[in-house]
Amino acid sequence: MSNRLIIGIIIISVFLGAATLTRGHDWGDDFASYIMQAGSILNNSTRDFVERNSFTIFESSNQIGPVAYPWGYPVILTPVYAIKGIHPLALKLPGLLFYAGFLICLYLLMKKRLTQTESLVLVSLFAFNPLLLQFLDQILSDIPFLFFSTLGLLLLSDQNKDNDIHSAVIGIIIFFAFFFRTTGILLLASFVAFEILTTLGHYANRDQTRRRWRNVIIACLTFGFLFLINLWLFPGGEMSHLALYQKFEVKTALGFTRAYFQVFDLFFGEALAWKIIYYIVFAFFLLGMWIKRNEELLFIVFFSFWMILLITWPAWQGPRFIFPLLPVFIYFAFQGMKFVVGKLPGAYTWTGQWLFYGFWLSIIGVFLLHSGANAYINLQNERGINGPFDPYSREVYSYIKEKTAPDSVIVFFKPRVMAMMTEHPSLMSTECDRMLKGEYIVLSRKVGENQQIPPEEIDACNLPLNQVLKNNRFIVYEIQK
């Protein structure tokens, strides 16, 4: 019965996720880099991509991303790109499949720790969650990475399979997590740290200690072997992001500590009532983590490593970077609540159980209604085209492609989108002098000072500009040199 229910939950989740997908995208241009990398794999021009994107990254006013993202997600996008080209709706479909895979892994991870009913309730919180389902509309690696990080925790926490093959599979899955996001290396670090902490004080059992470290070595060697193959097949560039650590400040880290713990509340919602619920759940999370500190040491190590990385990273990353921690967070909250219910006097145990289930089922009901409404509105709007794929944007791309030289440098607030859509070199500038690195300037009339000099302030730069195109969203200038 439980298998049928989980299948039904996943099918409904996939249906809602598919109905939420649009034919456009927002203006965050990380997605453009992933698509261009997929195109470079298809055309066997990965090194050319790195060279072109290096210009965009390092000539812009500030570093907007790495020279290349890890190649795992672009590899997944390549077949879709080969069939449909730059087609936003089609390129979002792999994320939908990975989300279904994540839900399966989450259920398998939880059914050994919770009752069947509790496991179904916990998975439903993620299956119908509006934040996560709406995020499926992004062409980004976060959802595929969520699948691999959860699968990694599932394998790492399975102590019943103590053999070389299982250890090698762990190394493979950790590599794929790393292949999709460089932060996947934290799974390997968590594995090693967990084994160190587990074997401390147990040196008398030398056979067990040797066996555990054999498992670690096999996993690390497997990871290392695949990493070398990755270096041979694909050019580097993802490590260029580490240069941002030069901007590390203790003050920023202290501010991020509070900010990232607060961003967990977005899992529930943005209204004040949801924030209150979050604070209640957070208290149970702390309690659950404490009472399970010995049994779930791996979860605690992983959670701690991930939070340290987020807090010390100089740039704010937002809610998507806490996605891998959400299953651990909700699981510990469940355990905290169960502990309190278990401590109630016998006469109140039944009431406590119903309060526990009623609390979470009410949230699931709201999630389902919210996600269903989002899906319905999106379908009513015919999956509306938005952002860089709307008609006004396409008019600009057409002008650039048809009326300008192929090597003309375009100054634009989302340069990777411009490079993807026009195949022209592009950079972002918030400085007047840097504008002269380009031949054309495209200014958005809607975003103000978001990585650009607003149109109403461009005259103050005293640049030799000739307006060549204007529509409801953009103004295009040629720089007369």
N, C-alpha and C positions, 0 to 999 in steps of 0.2 A: 504493500500500500504506500509506504513512504517513498519508494522509487517512482511510483506513478505520480505522486504529489510533486516531487522535485522536478520531474520532467515537465509537468504542467506549469510549475512556477517559472522554469527557464523558458518554455515556449511563450508564455505571456510576456516575460521580460524582453525577449527578442522581438516580439511583435511590437511592443511599446517603443523599444529602441529604434526599430526600423521606421516606425511611423513618425518618429521625432526628427529624422534626418532631413536636412534641407538640401536644396540644389546650389547653395552658396557656401560662404564661410565668413567668419569674422576677420578683422583686419590684423590679427596677430600673425606675423609672417614667418614664424617657425615652420608652419606647414609647407610653405613654398620651398624651403630648403629640402625637406624630406622628398617632395615631389621631384625636384630637380635632381636629387641624388638617385632616385629611382630611374629617371630618364637617362642619367649618365651610365647606370648599370646596363640598361637596355642597349645603349649605343656604344658601349665599351669605351666610355670617355670619362671615367671616374677621376682621373688625374687632371683632366681639363676642367672639370667642375671645381675641384679644389682650388685650382689656380684662379679661376674666375671669381669664385666666392671669396677668396682671400682679399681680392680688391675691395669687394663690398664691405667685408668685415673690418678691415684695417684702415680703409680710407674714410669711413664714416666718422661722425663726431664722437661716437663712443661704440664700444664693442657690443653688437646686438646679438651675438651668439657665437658658437664655435665655427671654425672653418668648415667642418663637416660633422654632422651628427653620427653616432654609431650606425653602422650600415645594416643592422638587422631589420629595422622597420622599412627602409627603402627597398630591401630585398623582397619583403612581403608585398609592397606596393607595385613592384615591377610588372608582374603579370597583368594586373588591372590597368596599369599605365599602357602596357603594350596593346591591350584590347580597346580601351576607351580614351586614352590620352589624358589630358588635364580635365577630368570629369569629376567634380567634387563629390557628387552623390555616390558614384561607383567606388571612388577611393576611400569612402568611409565604411564600406561593407566589411573589410577585414577586421576592423575594430569591433564590429558587432559580433563576429564569430569568436574573437578573443574574449569578449565579455561573457559569452555563453560558456566558454571554457573556464574562465575565472570562477563562475558560479558553481560549476561542477567541482573544481578543486577546493573551493571554500566549503562545500558540503562535505566532501571527503575529509577535509581537515577538521571539521567540527563534529562530525558524527562519532568520532572516537573520544570526544571530550564532553559532549553534551548528550542529552536524550534525543531521540529522533524528533520529537515535537520541537524541542528547543533549537535543534539544528535547522529545521525547516523554517522556524520563525526568524532565526538569524539570517539565513540565506535570503529570505523574502525582504528583509530590510535593505539588502543590496540590490536584489532583483528589481524592485519597484522604486528605488531611490531617485528622486528627480534630479539631484545634482549629477549623479553618475550617468543616468540615462541621457540627460541633455549634453553631457560631455562627449557622448558618442558622436555628436555632430562635428567634432574636431578631428582633423587629419593630423594626429599627433601620436607619439609612441607610448603615452601614459597607460592606456588600457591594455595593450599587449604586454607592457612591462608588469602591470598589475597581475596578469595571468601568470607570468613566469616567476614573479616574486612569491605569489601564493603557492604555486606548484613547488617552488624551492623549499618553502617552509614545510610543506606537506612531506616532502622527501627527507628533509633534514630531521624532522621530528619523529620519523618512523624508526624507532630503535629496534624493532623486531627483525628488520632485514639487515643483518650484519654480514655482508659478503662483498667481494670485490666488484661484482657487477653493479650492485646497488651504489657503491661508492663512485664508480665511474659514471653512472647515470646522474648522480648528484653533481659531479664536475661538469657534465654536459649541460644540465639545466642552469647551473650558475653561469656558465659561459653564455648561454642564450640570453639570460637576464642582462649580462654585461654587453652583449651584442646589440641589445635594444636600447640600453641606457648605461652609461659608464658607471652610474651609481650602483649598478648590479653587483659590482665588486664587494659591496657591503655584505652581500649574502655569504661570500667566501670568508670575509673577515669575521662575520658572526659565527660561522661554522667553526673556524679555528679557535676563536675566543671561547665559544661554548665548550669545546672539547678540553681546552686548558682548564677552565673553571670546573668542569665535571671531574677531571682526573686529579685535581688538587686534593691532597689528603687521602688518596686511594692508591698510593704507590705500592702497598703490600700486594695488591692484586696485579702483578706484573703482566700476566697473560691478557687481562682485560685492557690494561693500559696500552700494551703493544698493539692489540687488535684495533683499538680506537684510533691510534695514531697511524696505523697502516691505512685505515679508511680515509683519514685526512690526507695522507700523502698521495693516495690513488686519486682522490678527488682533485687535488691541486695539480697533479701531473696531467690529468685529463684536461683540466681547464687550461693549463699552460700550453699543451699541444694544440688545442683548438685556437688559442690566442695567436700562436705563431702562424697558423694557417690563415687566420684573419688578416694578420700583418702582410702576408704574402699576396693575398687576393685583393685587398683594398688599401687605398692610400690613407695615411693618417689625417688628423685634423681635429678630431673630437677632443683631444687633450688640450687644444688651444684655449678651451674654456677655463682651464685651471689658472690662466693668467689673471682672472678676476680676483683670485685670492690676494693679489697685491693690494687690493682695496679693503682688506679686512680691517675692521675696527672693533674694539671691545664694546664700545657704546652701541654700535649697530647690532652686535650679537646679543647684547642684553635686551635690546628692544625686540629682536626677533624671537627671543625665548617666550615672551608673553604673547606675541602676535601669532606664532604658529600653534600654540596651545589653544588660542581663541578661535583659530580658523577651523578647528574640528567641529565647531558648532554649525558650520555650513552643511555638514552631512545631514542635519535635521532641517535647516531652513534659515532664513534671514530675519524673520519676525521676532519681536521681543519674547514672545511665548516660547519659541524654539530655543532661544538663548537660556531661558530659565531651565528648560528641560535638559539642555546640554550640561549646565552646572550640576544638576542632580545626577546625571549619568556619569559625569566626570568624577564625582565623589565615589560612586560605586566602582568606577574604573580603578581608582587608586586602591580601594579596598581589595578588589579582585586581584590586582597585581601583587599586592602584599601577601595575601593568603595562598597564592599560587606561585610564589617566588621560587620555590624549589622544584616544583613539577614542570613549570613553564619557563625555565631559565633561558631557553633559546629565544622565545618570544621577547623576553625582557631585554636581552642583549641586542637583538635586531632592532627593537624599538628605540633603544638608547643610542645605538650607532647612527641610526637614520636621523634622529632628532639633533644629534650633535652636528651632523653634516649640514642640515638645514639651517641651524642657528648660526653656524660659523660661515656659511656661504654669504658673500657680501651683497648679493642681489636678491631681492624679494621674489619668491617663486609662486606664491599663492596656494590655493587649496589643492591643485592637482598634484603637488609634490607630497602631500600627506596621504594620497590614495593607498599606497602599500601598507600604511599603518592602520587604516580604518578597520580591517578585519581583527587585528590584535586588540585595538581599542574597544570595539564592541564586545568581543569575546570576554575580556577582563571585566567589562561592565556587567555582563551576564553573570559571571562568577561572583562578583560582589553582591549582586542582588540575591542570587541563590543562597549565598552564605547567610545573609540577613534573614531570609525566609526560613532557612533551616534552624535559626536560633529562636524563632518565635515559639511560644508555648504551644503545646499540642492542639489546644482548642482553636488556635488562630492559624495553624499551618495551612489548612485548606483555603482560608481567606487570603493568606499571603501568596499562595500559588496563583490564585485567580487575579490578584492585583498585578503579579508579575506578568502573566500572560495578557491581561487586559491592557496594561501599559504599552507593551510592545505591539500588540495587535491593533491598538488604536493608532499608533504611529504608522504601521504598515497600511492601514486603511486610508489615512491622509495621504501617504506617499502614492498609493495607487490612484486615488482620485486626482491628485496633482499631476502625476505623470500622464494619466489618461487624458486630462484636459489639455496638457501641452501637445500630446500627439494629435488630438482632435483639431485643435486650432491650427497646427502645422499643416495637416491634410486639407483643412478648409482653405488655407492660404496657398494651396497647391505647392507646398514645399518651397515657399518663396525664395527667390534668388536675392542674396544680400551681399554686402561687403564688396570685396574685390571682383566679384563676378556680376555685379549689376550693370545695366546698360550704360550708365554714365562712365563707369570705370572702363568698360570695353571700348567705348568711344575714344578714350585717351590712349589705350593700348594700340588701337587701330591707327591712330594718327602717328604714334611713335614708330610703329613698324613700317608704315607706308610712306611717311613724309620725312623721315630722318635717316641719316647714314647708320649702317649697322654698328659702327664702333662709337656712336655718340653716347656720351655718358649722361645718364638721367639722374637728377637729384630728386629724391622722393622719400616720403616719411616711412614707407615700407619698401626698402630697396630690393629685398629678395622677391617680393611679389612682382615688382616691376621687371626684374631680371627674368623671372619665370615666364611672364606673360608676353614679353617683347623680345627676349633674347638679347637685350642691350645691357651693357655694363651699367651698374647703378650704385648709388651711395646715398646715405642719409646725412643731412647737415642741419645743425641748429646754429651755425656760425656764418656770418656774411662772407668772410674771406674764403671759406671752404666751398661756397657755392661755385666759385670760379673753376673748380676742378671738373665741373660738368659743362655740357653744351646746352642742356635743357633743364628747366626746373618745373616740376609738377607740384602744385600746392593744393591741399585739400581745403575746401571751404567749410568743412564740418567739424574738424577735430582740433582746431585751435593750435596750441603750442605742443601738441603731441608729436615729438621728434621732427619738428619743422619750425620754420619761421612763418607765422600766420600770414595770409594774403594781405591783411590790412596793415601789416608792419613791414612788408618787403621793401617798400619804397625807401625806408630808412637805411637800407644797406647801400643805396646809391650804386646799384649795379646797372650795367647797360642791357636792359631787358626789353624784349619785344613780345607782346602778347600774341600768341598764335592760335589759341583755342580756349574757350570758356563754356562750361555747361553748369548745371545746377550744383555739381559737387566739386569740380576742379577748375583750376586755371593753369594753363600751360604757357610758359615763357621760353623763348629762345634767348640765350645769353650771347649778345653780339660782341665778338672778340675781334 
